[in-house]
Amino acid sequence: MSEHRTELSDTRTDLSFQRTALSYERTLMSWIRTAISLISFGFTIYKFFEEFNKGNPSGHLFSPRRVGMIMMLFGFIGLLFAQIQHDIAYKRLKAEYPQIQRSLSSVLSVLILLFGLILFLAALYRQ
């Protein structure tokens, strides 16, 4: 009977660690969705108003180009901080539960970070 309780306890502990890991994954995926929204919406604002105001550059402090670039930057920085937080939490979890699988959402996060950086640099250097 005691052996059955230990086995049941181990199973519950394993499931607890797996739920925690999946929670970390869901949180990072939420950040990815938010970053994609900010980056793509920022780039869309930038491109739309670039075409709309062709030949009539705006010298205002909050021109559509600057607003678009700020949105892209916020998406990029937000996802970068989320990735750092995810890595720290996942390493802590891995130290306690080494059997946990590698985070696949981190791969997607890094790809989106690279894509966001490319879009931001494209907007920045395209005067």
Secondary structure as GFF3:
##gff-version 3
##sequence-region A 1 127
A	DSSP	alpha_helix	2	52	.	.	.	ID=ss1
A	DSSP	alpha_helix	64	96	.	.	.	ID=ss2
A	DSSP	alpha_helix	105	125	.	.	.	ID=ss3
###
